[in-house]
Each structure stands twice: as structure tokens, then as C-alpha cells.
Amino acid sequence: MEGSTVHLDVDRGAGGALELRSLLGAGLVEGAPPDVLVEVLGRSIGLEAELVSPAEAEPGDLPLELGGELLAHLRLSGRGDELEPLLECASGVIALALAQERRLAITLAEDPPALLAHVLSLARERPASARRLGSFAGVDLEHPAAVACAPVSGARQALALRSVAARSLVCDEGSTVVVVAPSRQPLPLARAIARALAAAGDGATVGIAHGAVAVEGLAEAIDQARRAASAAALLGYEGEVATLADLGMRGVLATADPALHRGAEQLLAPLIEYDASHHRDLVQTLDVFLQEQGKATATARRLYLHLNTLYYRLQRIEELAGLDLDDMDTRFRLELALRLVTPAALSADGSGDGR
């Protein structure tokens, strides 16, 4: 390895140094990830090779140690005694790469967002590396993980959540906290998080991914949890646990493209502004009217209105919004808009006399 300061005993067995040099030339280069080194080793000697954790080791696996510390084991299928000199040398190179990986993990453990980003960058193509990096950093990614997200920020909240689950990753991203914890049951984890947040004085809703995931599915699960937490906050939930499935279509729409939200707000703006300035309930009237599929009698009954009052309101809605409520496409657009606009935007003071 040109320029390397790695000192290994390559004199055990005839041709050991030559074979190692050939192997290094084939791809075992300084700075390569351990899994890549193992792949090249396997191809070079014509055997299946893989790294396994100390907990998964079986008799016959080669321990990979550096400085007296056991880092992993090397498993080879059907190796013979003639390979021992070469394997001892190659094992030393791989152990060095593992030690470098471990140092990186220890450094990243001090910066959870960076650790999470690094794990996610490895998870799809090199899941074994992602799991091992987590293990070196004190996070259990070997087992299925539950993922939760809460729209809170601050060191106090993140600190409160670190006590929720052992060997978990708690990542404060500024406006949200993401928790990845070894568990096959996301709901108990989320409830524990909600309790911890409540004790810390924050009643935010906790969003969770549906089901526990392996490291390969971590990115998608985190996205689900973030969207669930964001949707729950937009819909006015507080101090609860939610998945996107729990929130239904409103949850999906709440996290839709911002352009859709802007269009919905523009469509309903004349009604929202009128309600706010005149203390009326046109938005509520429209919502119930659409829920009742345009049936005036049923709408009036639900709103405890005289039919004449209802017809007056519907006329005002059409005039203010410039829309025809008899048009089915218009009704669909309005139904969608009512589900896209947040409750806060719809909370005009409608405490007038109903006209």
C-alpha cells in the first residue's frame, strides 16, 4: 500500500507478502470502507466473504482486532489452511479500516444530525455499514427500529427524549426532533415520547411511521413520521400520537404541495375575510352544505337555520367567491380547498346572527 504506515507481519507462509501486495493492488486501498475491502478479498480468493458483528460470530470466523479491541469478525466460506498467511495480513488491513470507521462513528455521535445523515447515506447501498456505524456510535440499528418525530426544538426537549429508549438516536433538527429507537412497536415508543414532552412542558403531537423498519427503510419511515407530525400540527392536534393513516385524507392533504395550499387559501379568502369582518359563518355553512351533497333541507337542519336564511347565505357565498354552487367541478374544488386550508385560517369569529 504505497504511502501507508501500516505494519503487518507478512512473512508467515511462502509468498505471503507477494500475495498481499497483489491483493492490495486489486483494490484494498487505504481509506476504502471495510465492506468494500471484504468484497475485494472475497473476489480475489474466490470465496464468499462478509463481516459479522461480534454478537453474530460463529466458530471459525476470524476475529478482527486492533489494539486489543474486537471490532468485528470475518466470515469466509470454505477457506483452506493455505490461505492463512494471506488472511492474517488482509485481516489486519480490514481491522484498520474498521478502526477508522469506529473513530468516525464516535465523532459523529457528538453530532446526532450528522450521524443520522451519514447513516441514511449508507443505508440503501451499504446497509451493513450503516448498522455497524450505528453500533460504533452507541445506536442499535441491528434490530428493527421504530421512528417518531415531534415538532419541537431545543436542547431541553431533546435531552428529555434521550431517556425514552436505550441505544436510540435522538436528533434535534432545529424545528423537529427525530427519534430512532430499537423497537418493533412504534406506538408505545410514541406514547413514551409524548409523556416525556408533556413533562418537559411541551404538548406537541408525536408523528410516527407505520410499523418498525430495518435500516434500509429508515429514510422513508422518517419521512412518514415527519409528515404525520407536521400534518397533526397543521390540523390543530395537540399532545397526541398520529400516523398519516390516522389522519386520513386531511393528513395527506395537509402535507401536500404548498402551491395547493396557496390556491385553496385564495379560493376561500373572500369568505374567510367576510366572516372575520362581519362575524358571520359562511365558511361553516359552505362546509356543511358540501358534506350534505348540496341538499338544502339537510344542511339547514344541521345548522339549525331557516331555509330562507340558508338560501341567503348560499347566495352571499356565490357572490363573494364568484362561483356557481350548482357546478359539480366547483363543488369539488371547494371541498378540496376546505380540507387543505388549516383550522387556524378557517377560525374566523362567526358569532353573529347567522345572516
Secondary structure in CASP SS format (residue, H / E / C, confidence):
PFRMAT SS
TARGET T0000
AUTHOR 0000-0000-0000
METHOD secondary structure of the structure
MODEL  1
M C 1.00
E C 1.00
G C 1.00
S C 1.00
T C 1.00
V C 1.00
H C 1.00
L C 1.00
D C 1.00
V C 1.00
D C 1.00
R C 1.00
G C 1.00
A C 1.00
G C 1.00
G H 1.00
A H 1.00
L H 1.00
E H 1.00
L H 1.00
R H 1.00
S H 1.00
L H 1.00
L H 1.00
G H 1.00
A C 1.00
G C 1.00
L C 1.00
V C 1.00
E C 1.00
G C 1.00
A C 1.00
P C 1.00
P H 1.00
D H 1.00
V H 1.00
L H 1.00
V H 1.00
E H 1.00
V H 1.00
L H 1.00
G H 1.00
R H 1.00
S H 1.00
I H 1.00
G C 1.00
L C 1.00
E C 1.00
A E 1.00
E E 1.00
L E 1.00
V E 1.00
S C 1.00
P H 1.00
A H 1.00
E H 1.00
A C 1.00
E C 1.00
P C 1.00
G C 1.00
D C 1.00
L E 1.00
P E 1.00
L E 1.00
E E 1.00
L E 1.00
G C 1.00
G C 1.00
E E 1.00
L E 1.00
L E 1.00
A E 1.00
H E 1.00
L E 1.00
R E 1.00
L E 1.00
S C 1.00
G C 1.00
R C 1.00
G C 1.00
D H 1.00
E H 1.00
L H 1.00
E H 1.00
P H 1.00
L H 1.00
L H 1.00
E H 1.00
C H 1.00
A H 1.00
S H 1.00
G H 1.00
V H 1.00
I H 1.00
A H 1.00
L H 1.00
A H 1.00
L H 1.00
A H 1.00
Q H 1.00
E H 1.00
R H 1.00
R H 1.00
L H 1.00
A H 1.00
I H 1.00
T H 1.00
L H 1.00
A C 1.00
E C 1.00
D C 1.00
P H 1.00
P H 1.00
A H 1.00
L H 1.00
L H 1.00
A H 1.00
H H 1.00
V H 1.00
L H 1.00
S H 1.00
L H 1.00
A H 1.00
R C 1.00
E C 1.00
R C 1.00
P H 1.00
A H 1.00
S H 1.00
A H 1.00
R H 1.00
R H 1.00
L H 1.00
G H 1.00
S H 1.00
F H 1.00
A C 1.00
G C 1.00
V C 1.00
D C 1.00
L C 1.00
E C 1.00
H C 1.00
P C 1.00
A E 1.00
A E 1.00
V E 1.00
A E 1.00
C E 1.00
A E 1.00
P C 1.00
V C 1.00
S C 1.00
G C 1.00
A H 1.00
R H 1.00
Q H 1.00
A H 1.00
L H 1.00
A H 1.00
L H 1.00
R H 1.00
S C 1.00
V C 1.00
A C 1.00
A C 1.00
R C 1.00
S C 1.00
L E 1.00
V E 1.00
C E 1.00
D E 1.00
E C 1.00
G C 1.00
S C 1.00
T C 1.00
V E 1.00
V E 1.00
V E 1.00
V E 1.00
A E 1.00
P E 1.00
S C 1.00
R C 1.00
Q C 1.00
P H 1.00
L H 1.00
P H 1.00
L H 1.00
A H 1.00
R H 1.00
A H 1.00
I H 1.00
A H 1.00
R H 1.00
A H 1.00
L H 1.00
A H 1.00
A H 1.00
A C 1.00
G C 1.00
D C 1.00
G C 1.00
A C 1.00
T C 1.00
V E 1.00
G E 1.00
I E 1.00
A C 1.00
H C 1.00
G C 1.00
A C 1.00
V E 1.00
A C 1.00
V H 1.00
E H 1.00
G H 1.00
L H 1.00
A H 1.00
E H 1.00
A H 1.00
I H 1.00
D H 1.00
Q H 1.00
A H 1.00
R H 1.00
R H 1.00
A H 1.00
A H 1.00
S H 1.00
A H 1.00
A H 1.00
A H 1.00
L H 1.00
L C 1.00
G C 1.00
Y C 1.00
E C 1.00
G C 1.00
E C 1.00
V E 1.00
A E 1.00
T C 1.00
L H 1.00
A H 1.00
D H 1.00
L H 1.00
G H 1.00
M H 1.00
R H 1.00
G H 1.00
V H 1.00
L H 1.00
A H 1.00
T C 1.00
A C 1.00
D C 1.00
P H 1.00
A H 1.00
L H 1.00
H H 1.00
R H 1.00
G H 1.00
A H 1.00
E H 1.00
Q H 1.00
L H 1.00
L H 1.00
A H 1.00
P H 1.00
L H 1.00
I H 1.00
E H 1.00
Y H 1.00
D H 1.00
A H 1.00
S H 1.00
H H 1.00
H C 1.00
R C 1.00
D C 1.00
L H 1.00
V H 1.00
Q H 1.00
T H 1.00
L H 1.00
D H 1.00
V H 1.00
F H 1.00
L H 1.00
Q H 1.00
E C 1.00
Q C 1.00
G C 1.00
K C 1.00
A H 1.00
T H 1.00
A H 1.00
T H 1.00
A H 1.00
R H 1.00
R H 1.00
L H 1.00
Y C 1.00
L C 1.00
H C 1.00
L H 1.00
N H 1.00
T H 1.00
L H 1.00
Y H 1.00
Y H 1.00
R H 1.00
L H 1.00
Q H 1.00
R H 1.00
I H 1.00
E H 1.00
E H 1.00
L H 1.00
A H 1.00
G C 1.00
L C 1.00
D C 1.00
L C 1.00
D C 1.00
D C 1.00
M H 1.00
D H 1.00
T H 1.00
R H 1.00
F H 1.00
R H 1.00
L H 1.00
E H 1.00
L H 1.00
A H 1.00
L H 1.00
R H 1.00
L H 1.00
V C 1.00
T C 1.00
P H 1.00
A H 1.00
A H 1.00
L H 1.00
S C 1.00
A C 1.00
D C 1.00
G C 1.00
S C 1.00
G C 1.00
D C 1.00
G C 1.00
R C 1.00
END
